[in-house]
Amino acid sequence: MGRKGERFVKIPSYFRCPISLEVMKSPVSLCTGVTYDRISIQRWLDSGNTTCPATRQNLPSTDLVPNLTLQRLIHLWSSPPSSSSAAAAVPHLNRGDDILRELRSSAADPLPALRKLVEFFSDDENDEFEKNNLVNAGGCAAVLVSVLARKNDDEEAGLETSEAAIRVLALILTSDFIEEANTKIAISALVSDLNALVSTLVSVLKKGSSLESRIDAATVLESVLGLPEAAKAKLVIAEKEEVIAELIRLIGPSDDKGTMDRRAVQAGLGCLAGIAEVRRARVRIARLGVVPAVTRVLAAKAEVLPAAAAERAMRVMEAAAGCAEGRAAICEAAEESVGAVTGRMMKAGREGAEAAVAVLWTVCHLFRDRRAVEAAAAANGGLTKLLLLMQSGCSPAARQMTADLLKIFRVNSKSCLPGYDTKTIHIMPF
């Protein structure tokens, strides 16, 4: 039995988490179809369990999908009666709509309200239905954009305000409990004043008080770049060299010891991969030094560069190889760059592996650079990786490029040596 208002009522069984047996605050579903409270199932998974607690089935995926329908039902069921006495008994302190109202009216100093919003969206105890409603009906993103567009004579205070507003936006855009439709609403609000937004993001990327703030700025930028409806925004962003320069800096070392931050690398690569899709931006990216930066990233440890991030890195390198400036940078430091591409090829997912082959094919086969060929031939296990890729069901284009690369090398029982002649017009199969 549970208490609702002043009455004791029976709690519907499907409102209870199978683990905690309490009413779920944030219901999420596993791939088995069973729904749990987020905190309970996350604790189960973090303990090393790889099965569904209810069904005991092995989990091919541990992704948690918000059950928004059940969330709404619980919200409606738990809402107090709509009477004045009941409403008076409901505490409204720090509720999202009240905070947003405070933010709208705080023309002098929006920072306190922004900090409350950060806390509101970060707190798992707050109702996810209310968070979504704040983004949708409340127009939270539009209010945040208006805050970012305000001029502030105090540069330090202005930067702090911008960081807080961008932090709220990053939470809205990356939290899996925010519905996709509401995420699109937020991004639409962002692109409504793109120049002001980009100017603020660049300012935080340059002068952010912490690495966390710079990551938030890149996260917001990546969300804008990734939305098909924001194609025009991508063109505008791709023209801004200062944005590209700061993103390249973000994927580099985060301290004097040369340490790379995983989240910074992922956010920076996500933005660069989006910008690199704009063909005319590729020369600009190459000139600003993306090739050596991505080479360092590809050579980093696996905990810094998981497969998804490695795929993005390969896509950026492929884009760079598509222009003369990028190819020159790859071939100038072929031992490092080609070696890094070959070394990470099979750890970047299928699309990443195919992008790696495209890089090697461009510099070794299409443009026939001896330095690149020698580096590819010297790469440990390079030939084996190419053969494995051919057998892995890759795309027809990748298969043909792989076959072209294999023709460059003559294989004997001991080693893989370059059988390459710059005067040869056509290379026969071995």
ABEGO torsion letter per residue (X at the ends): XBBBEABBBBBBAAABBAAAGBBBABBBBBAAGBBBBAAAAAAAAAAGBABBAAAGBBBABABBBBBAAAAAAAAAAABBBBBAAAAAABBABGBAAAAAAAAAABAABAAAAAAAAAAAAABAABBAAAAAAAABAAGAAAAAAAAAABBBABAAAAAAAAAAAAAAAAAAAABAABBAAAAAAAAAAAAABAAAAAAAAAAAAAABABAAAAAAAAAAAAAAAABAAAAAAAAAAAABAAAAAAAAAAABBABAAGBBBAAAAAAAAAAAAAAAABAAAAAAAAAAGAAAAAAAAAABBAAABBAAAAAAAAAAAAAAAABAAAAAAAAAAAAAAAAAAAAAAAAAEAAAAAAAAAAAAAAAAAAGBAAAAAAAAABBGAAAAAAAAAAAGBBAAAAAAAAAAAAABBBBAABBBBBBBAABABBBBX
